[in-house]
Amino acid sequence: MKPSALLALLLGWLLAGCASSPRPYAPTAVAPPAPPVLPGPLPATQQTLLPNGWKLSPVGQQVPLGDLPLNLVVSASGRLAAVINCGWGANSVQLLNPTSGAVLDEQIIKAGWVGLAFGPQEKMIYASGGQKNRIYCFRIEGQKLVPDSAIVLGEAWPKQKIGVAGLAVDARRQLLYAVTREDSALYTFDLRTRALVRRLPLGSEAYTAVLAPDGNALYVSLWGASAVAVYDPRRQRITARIPVESHPNDMLLSRDGRRLFVANANSNSVSVLDTRAGRVTETLVAALFPNAPAGSTPNGVALSADETQLFVANADNNCLAVFDVREPGKSTSLGFVPTGWYPTAVRTAGTTLLIANGKGSSSAPNSEDGPNPLKNGPRPTQYIAGLLRGSLTVLPTPDAATLGGFSAQVYANTPYTKAREQAPDVPAGNPVPQRVGQPSPIRHVFYIIKENRTYDQVLGDMPEGNGDKSLCLFGEDVTPNHHALAREFVLLDNFYADAEVSADGHNWSTAAYANDYVEKTWPSNYSGRGGSYDYEGGRGEVAVPKDGFIWDYCQRAGVSYRSYGEFVTQGKATVKALEGHVAADFPGYNLSILDVDREKIWERDFDKLVAAGQVPQFQVIRLPNDHTSGARLGARTPLAYAGDNDLALGRLIEHLSQSPVWKESVVMIVEDDAQNGPDHVDAHRTTAYVAGPHVRRGAVVHTMYSTAGMLRTMELILGLPPMSQYDAAARPMWECFTSTPDARPFVARPARVDLNAKNTALNRSSREAEKFDLSREDAAPDVPFNENIWRTIRGEHSIMPAPRRSSFVRVVAEKEDEDDD
């Protein structure tokens, strides 16, 4: 089947557009402030604008599912389908009608993850219990799921760290295979006795397993090792490890078992393996544009009933990529299908396509019944991690003509293009270069990452911006330096954190991307179901983007860099590229250490570098104490923590502004996430600051920006390419800069609160705070922790207003070429 003429015309037009020049700008032109960009339906185009700047226009029928569906399976007869929901909220297994998508039955489980398989003769369903270290078993009786006794791998987390992942059933031998994440092993169970037959180490985190049609080979995707392991059930050993690309996850065998299709989430690709030769015969690029950076995230594969077409679920492009795979080794692209948000699985049932959308079909604000610590009854679930509900897309397999129209929809939904990657919309003469490699008068970037505040919590009292003073907890009396920076330089009142929590926040803040491991595991970790907080380099290859973080890009480009506390534990770097590039005496996240003491350590190190003429071009500095300890008895009060953080920030910028490198420096400050606090616009809206001689003075900028846009700005200044499709698509923050520098130094404001004030009240809030784990960022649950802070500041019987949420903001980037569409 050849691509349709319509699709060929469409792709030709798009590729031609990639080579075109950006619209010209007058050298001194400053665009008028952009109106607020809000997520929601766009009736004129029948699209839904997501808060990350991308759009949705899913085709087919949309059926509601549960919280974060991660896997979808269809029975061999095609009569039944099943899905497993694995998010922060209720985990469950749902039995589906594959023709209509209707949910026939649902069973709640204590924890679930990606493993799901039908048993012999479709009498059973087996489902991964994730960190509960068990496999849930359900008998299928008619159209009902009946719980049966579970298969137990070990004691639940944290007593044993196993983590059940993918499952595969060998009906002929009556065996069940389970692969695991944490202990990286292959478990084999006897289905008749449910006893463990053997355990075999795999050497790396596994994602899933598929059994050859003849039962003589089991293929295991090694998520953290860029390889597929081949297990021989007869000899009971691993016989081969076939290299593929980064983050192999979902896999699919052809009916004859001769071709294995492997989705590689970190590489925008699918590896096609010849199982007889034991090697990759071709690699299919699933991205929307050639040579795109990370950000498509293929994580599901399916073949059409006649095995002529391959469907690839691109989680972060919100689409399926479709290939003609009739001739081995000569596959061709056919186009794309628009899906819901973050598709995690795709399957076929006859001529019907079934797609599980991990985050549903739209953004969703929370109801008026938000978090209320004084309300009786169960706590509402309007929490950022459980706000979205997954969905199932059901549609007929599209023909070539239909694919042409579908492909046009997909391209209309994406703000990323090769043209924007290569030449972002920056006016000539701005200190932010128009292209990577062009000179900038700014030579040093100081990037400060803080923790967990919304805009209204800090700057809601500034009349110059779009704030709600009633929600302001840390106003000018507590944070005079933050307010001075916003007033003297640029006030940004429409800036959004790309992340929901710190687990993905420190990835988004340093890589403009959170890969499939981070996205698929933090909800279980944050819900208390198990798993370690290993999202800042501690986990190794599986938890990092393929091409690394901003310091990896600096290293490759010959840009000098240094980290103060970011991706650093006990004075040691947690990732290789930072080894030898950290200030060993600068502490990482530790609330017992004052930020003003951190700042003194930075000053000493900085002064030595100045004296030696070795100030790095890029520095990342962590000032975490605006996280606070809530009402914990004996700990510093939230106001003291915020005041400490504020004074440290002011002193750092004052010291820098008095140094000889100030005239060619910029300071960019961001919160890694907004942490679910109250904000009248959106719980992802947060504070961001820009300071330096080349930054505008006394400006208010209402343009919608995000973490990825800040990273894109720094990349252009430093001469670095974008790290993902998200910063490549994001609007650089050029409106914050001026071509007429003003090198006046910044004067730090003294603290207005007692930095050593301690919580002394013994009450409900202090008792609650004692239960919070504050040993690492975000170990305390967001909603209760923010309510605890609110009551500590506003009074024990005060009620925190329900925050507004658009949810899962990643890249808030306007589509700059709307007029050209």
N, C-alpha and C positions, 0 to 999 in steps of 0.2 A: 504494500500500500504506500503510495507516494504522498507527500504533503500536498494539501490542496492548493490551488492557485491563490485562493484568498489568503491562506496562511503564508505562502511564499511572498506574496505582495506585502503583507503586514511585516514580516521579518526583514525584508529588504528595506522597507521604509524606516524601521527601527534602527537597523545598522547604519543607514545613511545619516540618521539623526545623531548617532553616536559621534560621528566625525565632524559634525557642524560646530561652529564657534558659539560660545555663549552670547547672549544679548549684550550689546555694548552699553557701557555706563559712562557718564561724564565723570572726569576725575574727581570732582569735588561733590558729586551728587550724594545726597543722603535720602534713602527711601523713607516715605512717611511711615509712622508706626503702623504695624500690621494689626488688624482687628483681632480680637480674641478668637482662637481656633478651638472649637469645642467638639468632642466626639459625639456621634449620633447619626441618624439616618440623613441621607442627602436625596430627597425625593426627586429632584430633577434628573439625577443620574442613576437612581435605584441602587446606590452604594451606601455603605455604612462607613463613616470615618472613624477610625480607631484612634485612641489617644497617642499612639506611637507614630502617627503621620501616614500610616499605610491605610488602605481601604479594603473593604470586603464586598464581594458580590457573589455569594455562593449560589451555585445552580442546583437544581434538583429539590427534593423534599428534605426539610430539616426536622429531625426528630430529637427531642430533648433526651439527654443521657444524664449521667452522674457527674461527680467532681473529678476532673482530669482523667478521662478514659485514655489508657495507655496501650491497650491491645484489643484487637478484634479478631475473632476466629469464626470460620464457617465450617460446619460439619461436612464430612465426606459426601453425604447424600444430598447436601444443599438444603435440607429441610429446616435446619436451625442455625442460628448464629449466637455468639456470646461476646460480651465486652466486660473488661475489668476496669473499675474506676479507682484511681490511686492518689487522689489529691489530699489537701489539708483537711477537708471535711470528711463526711462519711465515705468509707471505702465499701465497694460492693461488687458483686457479680450479677450481670443482667443477662437474661435469656431473651433472644430476639427472634422475630419473624424476618428472615433475610429478604423477603419480597417487599414487604411494606415497611420494614424497620421498626414495627411496633414492639414495645417492650412487653414480653409475655409474663415474666416473673423477675424478681430481684431478691437477692439475699445479701444482707449486710455482713461484712467481715471485719475483724479487728484491724487488720492491715492487709494491704494488697500491693502487688507490684506487677511487672509486665507479664509474668508467666500465666498462660491460659491454654488449655488443651482439652479436646473431647477424648473420652476413653473409647475402648473397643466397642463396636456396635452402637456407639452413641448412647450408651446407657449411663455414662458418668461425665462430669466436667471436673477438671482439676485446675485449681487456681493458686497462684503464688501468694503466700502469706507474708512476703517481704521480710522485715526485721523481726517478725514474730517467729521466724525460723520454722515454718510449717507449710504444708501444702493442704489447702482446704479441698475437701471432696464433696461433691453434690451428685446425688442420683437424679436422673432426669425421668420424671414420671408424668407422662403426657406433656403438658407445657409448663410444668412446675419444676423448681429446683428444691430438692429435699436434702438437707444437711446430713452428711455421713461423718464417720470418724476421720480426723485429720491424720496426715502423714507427718511425723515430727522429725525434723533434722537435728534439733537441739533446743536448749533453753532459750527463751526470748532475750533480745537485746536488753541490757548490756552484758548479761552473763555470758552469752556466746555471740560472737560477731560472725554471722554467716550470711544472711541476706539473700533469700531465694529470688532468683531472676527467672529466666526462661525455662519452659517445660517442653518435653517431647515424649510421645507415647509410642512404644513398640508393641503393637497389638499381637503380632505373631508370637513373640517371646513373653508377653504379659509383663512388660517392664515399663517403668516410668523413669525418664531421665530428667534431672533438675540441675541447672547450672547456677552458680552463686556469684555474688558481687564481692562481699567482704572477705570471705576465705578462699575465693577464686578456685572453685573445685567443681567437679562433675560427680553428682550423686546418682546412684542407680538403685531403684526400689523394685521389689517384687509386688506387682499389683494385686496378687491373690492374698498375700499375707501382710502387705504394706511394710515389710521389713526392709531394712537397708541391706543391699547386696554388697556394694563397695563404694568407696570414695576415692576419687583420683584427682590430685592437684593439677591445676591448669596453668599456674604461673602468672595469671593476670585476671583482672576483673572480667567476668563473662556477662553477656547480655542475653542471648537466647541460643537455642539449639534446634536443628531440623534433622530428621531422619531420612535417609535415602529410601526410595520406594522398595528396594529389595531388602531393606533392613540391615545392610552390611556396612554402612558408614553413617556416623553421626557427625554433623558439622556444627561447630560451636563458634560463635562470633566473640572474639576476645576484644572487648570494648576498649580496654586500656593498653592494647598491644599492637593494634593495626594489623591483625592477622586473623585467620580462620583456622582453628584446630580441627583435625580430622581424627575421629576416634573409631577404632575397629572393635565392634561389640564381640566378635568371635575371639580375637586375641586379647581383648580387654586392655588396650593401651592406645596412646596417641601415636599415630603413624606419620603425621605430617603437620606442619604449620605453614599455611600458605599466606604470604604477605599480601595485604590489601592496603587501602588508604586509611586515613585517620578516623577513628571511632566507628568501626563496623558495628551495626546493631541489628536491624531486622534482616532476615534472609528468606529466600524462596527458591525451591528446586523446581525445575521443569518436570513434567510427568514421567519422562524417561530417565530422570536423574542425571542427565549428562551436563546440564548447565545449572550453576548456582549463582543467583543474583544477590549481591550483598550491598546494602545501603551504608554509605560512609558519611556520617553526620557532620564531621569536622572538615570534610573535603569537598562538599557540594557534589558528591559523585556516587555512582553505583559501579562496583566491580563485578564483572561477569567472569565466572570461573569455569573452566573445562574440568569437570571432576575426574575424568579419566587421566588427563595429562597432569592434573594437580597444579594448575597455574592460571593466572588471569589472562584471558584472551582479548578483552577490550574493557575500556573504562568509559562509562557514559556520564557526561557532565549534565547535571540536572538543573543548574542555575539558569536564570533568565537571560543572562548575558555571558559572553565568553570571558574567561579569566577573571571572573568576579571574585572578590575576597570572600572570606567566610560569611555565612549568614543565610544560606538556603536550608541547611540542616535536613538532608534526606533521612527519613527514619521509618519508612514503610514501603514495601514493594508488593506488587500483585501482578499476575498475568491474566490476560483476557481468556475467556473459555477456550478459544482456539489457539491460544498461546502465540498469537501474532503481535500482541501489544503488551508492553510493560508499563505499569503505572507506578510512579514514584511519589510518595507523600513528602513534599517540601515544607517542613514545619514552620520555618521562619519566613517563607515567601507566601504562605497561605494558598498553596496551589498543589496540583498534581502536575508532574512532568510526564509526558507520554512519548514512548519510543516504539518504533517498528523494530521488532527483534526476530523477524522470521528467519533471516539468514545469519547464522552464527558468525560473529566477527565483523559483521557489516551492518550493525544497527544504525538507524537514522532517527532524528528527532521529528515528531509529528506535531507537537504543540503543548498546550497547557490547559488545565481545567481549574477554574476558581473554586476554592473550598471555603470552609469556615476558618476560624482562628486556630492556628497552630495544629494542623492535622498530624496525628500521631500514628495512624494506621490506615491502610487501604486494603480491601479484599474484593473479590468478585464472587458472585453467586449466579451462575449462568451468565446471562447478558446484563446483569445488574451490578453497578458499582456501589460499594459500601465504604464510606469514609468516616473515621472517628476524628472529630475535631476537639482537641484537648481543651480549648477555651471557648467553645461555642461559636455563636454567630454574631455577637455584638458586644460592645462594652456595656457596662451596667452600673448606674449609680446605686448607692445604698438607699434603703427606705428611710422614712422618718423614725422608724423604730431602731435607732442605732444603739451603740453601747451605752448602757445606763447602769452604773454600779449599785444604784439603790432600788432597782426594779426587781420585784419578786419573779420567780420562775426561771427557766433556763436562759442562759446567755444567748442573745441573738447571734446568728452566724454571719452578720454583715461585716466580716473581717476580710481584709484585702486578699488573703490567700484562699478564701473559700467563696469569693464573690461570684466567680464565673462558673457556669454550668456547661459541661461538654455537650456536644450534639453529634448526631449521626446524619450524614448526607446520603440520600438514596437517589440514584439516577441511572438511566439506561447508559450502557457503554456508548460513548459518542462516536459518530462516524467522522470522516475527514472534514466534511463541510461544517459540521457542528463545532469541531475543534478549532476551526479558523475564528469563529465568533468568540468561543471561550478564551482563546489565546489573547484576542484583543482586550477582553475584559481583564485578564490577569495583568497585562502590561499597563492598563489604565489604573490599576489598583496600587502599583508600586511607585514610591517616590525615588527609588534607586534607579539610576541609569549610568551607563559608562561615561556619558557626557558630564554628568554631575561629579562622578568620581574623578575624572581627569581635569575638569575645570569648573569648580564650584562658583556660584554667583557672588563674586566679590568685586567691588568696584576698583578700578585702577587707582593707584596712589594711596591705597589704604595700607597701614602697617601689616595687616594680614595679607600674605601673598595670594595672588589669584590661582597659582599652580604650585605644586610641590617642586621645590628646587629653586624658586625665585627668591631673591634676597628680601630680608626684612630688617628694619632698624632694631628689632628686638632680638637679642642674642641669648637671653637667659629666661627660662620659664620656671616659675616656682608654683607648684601645684599642691594645694592644701586640701586634704580630704578629712571631713569631719563626720559626725554621726547623728543621724536620726532626728531631724527637725523639719517641720513644715514651715511655709512662708508665714502664715498667720501667727504661729507660735512665737516668732521672733520679730518680724517686721510688720505685723498686722496693725501696729500703732502709727505707722508712717502715713500721714495724709496724702503724700505724693503718689502712693501706689494703691493698688486694688487690694486693700486689706480689711480685715474685720477685727477691730480693736477688742471686741468682747472675747475673742479667742486667743489674744496675745498673752502668753505666759512669761516670756523673757524679753520684755520691751526695753526701751532705751535706758531705763533705770538699772537694768541688769546687764545689758549688752551695748554700752555706749560706743564701743569700737566698731561693732557690726553696723550700727546705725550711721556712724561717721563715715565708714567706707561707702555705704550705699548712698549717702547724701553728698559726699565730696567727689565721688567718682560716678558710678552708674548704679541706679536702682533697677533691678530686674524683678518684675512682679509677675512674670509669666514663664517661669523656669520650672522644669519638671525632672525629677529623678527618673532614670530609665528603669530602675529596679524597684522591687517590692520590699525586699529585706536585705540584710547585710550579706547573706550567703551569695546572692547574685549581684548585690550592690557593689562589692569590691571587684567583681569581674567586669561589670558594666563600666565602672569608674576607671579601670585601667586597661580594658581591652575592647570596649564598645560592643561587647558580646558576652552572653552567658551560654555555654555550649549545652548539649543535650544531657550530659551528666548532671550539671548544675540544675537545669530546669526540671529534670525528672526526679531528682532525689531530695531537693530542699523541702518540698511540701511534707514528705513523710518525716523528715528530721524536725521540722518546725511544729508539726502536730504532736510530737512526743512519741511517735511510733518507733523511733530508733534511728540509729545512724550517728556518726560523728560529724561535727562541724569541721569539714576538711576542704573548704572552698577557697582558701587563700594559699594555695601551693602545697598544702600538707599532704594531699592525696597523690600527687604525681601526675603522670601523663593524662589520665582519664579525666581530670578535673580542669584542664587548661585548654585554651584554644590551640589549634594546630600550629599557628605561627606565633603564639605567645602573646605577651602583653606589651605595653608601650616601651618598657625598657629593652625588650628583645628587638623591637624596631629601631630604638636608639643604637643598640649595639651593632646591628647590621649596617646602619647608615653612618657609623662613625661619630655619632652624637654622644658627648660625654653625659653621664647621668649618675644620680645618687639617690638612695632611699633612706628616709628617716622614719622607721617604724612601719612602713607599708610592706606587707608580705615579709615581715621579719618577726621571728619568735626567739626570745631570749638572746637577742643580739646576733642571731644568725639568719641569713636569707633562707626562705622556704622554696625558692626557685633558683635554678642554676645561673641565669643571666644576672642576678643580683649579687652573686657571690663576689666579694671584693668591691662592691659598690654600695655598701651600707655603713651607716655610722653605728658601730657596734654598741656604743653606750646609750643610744637613743632607744627608749623602750617602745614596744608595740602596745597593743590594747591592754591596759591595766588601770582600772579606775582608782587604785590606791595611790597612783602617782599624779601629781598636779601637772596640768598642761603648762603652767608657768615654769615649772622645772624642766619640762621637755624643751621649752623655748630657750632656756639658758644653755642647754646642751647643744641645741642647734646653733646658737650664737657663737659659742666657742669653736665649733667645728667650722662654721662658715668663715669666721675671721681668719683661721689658719689657712683656709683655701684661698681667701682673698690675698693674704700676705704672700702665698706661694704662686699667685697668678693661675690658680687651678680651679676656679669656680666652675662647676659643671654647667652645661647648657640646660640641663633638665634636672630639677629636683622635685621629688614627691615627699610631702611631709604630712604625717598623721597627727591630728589633734583631736582625740576622741572623747573628751570629757563632757561635751554637750549631750552625751548619751544619758548621764546622771545615774544615780542609784535609787531614784524614787524616794520613798519614805523610810527606807531601811534605817532602823534605830542605830544611832551611833555613827552612821555614814554622813558625809557632807550633804547638805540640803541640795535639792535641784537648783535653787538659785545660786548657791555657792559654786556648784559645778559649772553652771552656765557662765557665771562671772569669771571663773578661772579660765575657761575656754576663751572668753572674750578678751581678757587682758593679755593672754598669751598671743592671740592673733594680732592684737594691736601692737604689742611690743615687737613681734617678729617683723611686721611690715615697717614699723618705725626704724628698726635697726637696719633693715635692708635699704630703706630710703635714704639713709645717711652714709651708705657705702658707695664706693666708686663704680659698682656695677649697676646701680639703680637706673642710670640714664638709659640703659639698654635692656631693662628687665620688665617682666609683667608677672603679676601674681593672679592666679585663678583659683577660686575657692569653691568647693562643692560639698554637699552632704552625700554620702554614699547611697542613702535612701531616706525617705521622709518618715518612715516608721509608723505609718497608720495614725498619726496625730490629727487633731482637728484642724481643718482648713475649709473655708467657705467655698472655695473653687474646686479643689480636688485634693485627696490625701497624698497624691504624688507631687503636688506643687511644693517646692522647697526653696530655700534661699541659695543664691549664688552671688558671687562678688568678683569683680575684676578691678585691679588696681595697678597703677604704673604711670610713668611719664607719657606713654602713648595711648593712655585710656582717657576718654572724654571726662570732663569735669562737670559735675552738677547735672548730669543727664538722667532722664527717666526713659527706659526702653521697655515697651510693652510687647515686643516681638516674642513669639513662642519659641523657646529654646529648650534644650535638654542636655543631659550629660554627654550624649554622643556629639552634640553640636559644640560643646566646650572642648572635647577631645579633638574634633576636627580642626578647631581653631589653633590649638597647640601644635597639632601635626603640621599644619601649613607653615606656622612660624618656624618650627624646627626642621622642616624639610623632610617630613616623614609621610609615607603614603597612608591612606586609611586602613584600619585594621579589620574592618568588617563592612558589610553592606549598609550598616546602620549609620556609622559615622560618614561613610561615603555619600549617603543620602541626606545627611543632616545639614542644616543651614549654619555656616560658620558665623561666629558672633562679631562680624566686622562692624556692626552698628555701634559697638561699644568703644571703638577705637577712633583716633584722630591722627591726621598727618601733621598736626602742629603740636609737638610735645611740650609738656609742662612738667618740669622735674622737681617742683616743690616737694619737700619731704613730707611724709605723713607723721603727725604727732599723735602718739598713743594717748588715749583717755584713761585716767586712773579708774580703778574698780570702784563701783558704787555700792557693792554689797560685801559682806564679810565672807571672804573666801574660805574661812575655816569654820563657818557656822555648821553645826551638826544637827541632825534630826534628834529631837529629845522626846517627842510625844509618843507615848505608848497607846496606840489605838488600833482600830481595824486596819488602817492603811499600813502602819509600821509592821503589824503582824503579817499582813499579806506580803509586804516587801521582803521579809525574812525568807520567804519561800522562793523568791526569784533567784535564778542562777545568773549572777552578774560576772562570772569568770571570763566570759567571752561575749562579744557583741551579739545581741538578739537571742540569747538563750532564754531571756524572760519573754513571755508571750506579749505580743504587741498591744492588744486592746487593754488587758488588765494593767499593763505597765504604764501606758499613757494615762489611763484613768487614775492610777496611783499618783503619778506626777501631778495631775490636775488637782486632785484633792489635797495633796501636800501644799500646793501653792494657793489654791482658792478656798480651801476650807474642807473639813472632813465630811460635811454633808452637802457639798456642792456637786453638781451633776455636769459631767463633761458633755458638751453637745455632740450629737452624732456627726462624724465626719462625712464629707461627700467624697465619693470615689468614682473615678472612671475606670480604675483598675488596670493593672499590668501595663503601665506606661513604660515604654522602652526608648523609643526615639521619637521625640516630638519635633518633627521637621516638616515645614510647610513645603508643598509641592511648588517649586519656584517657577515652573514653566506652565502654569495652568492655561495661560492664553495661547500656548502653542499646541495644546492637546486637540 
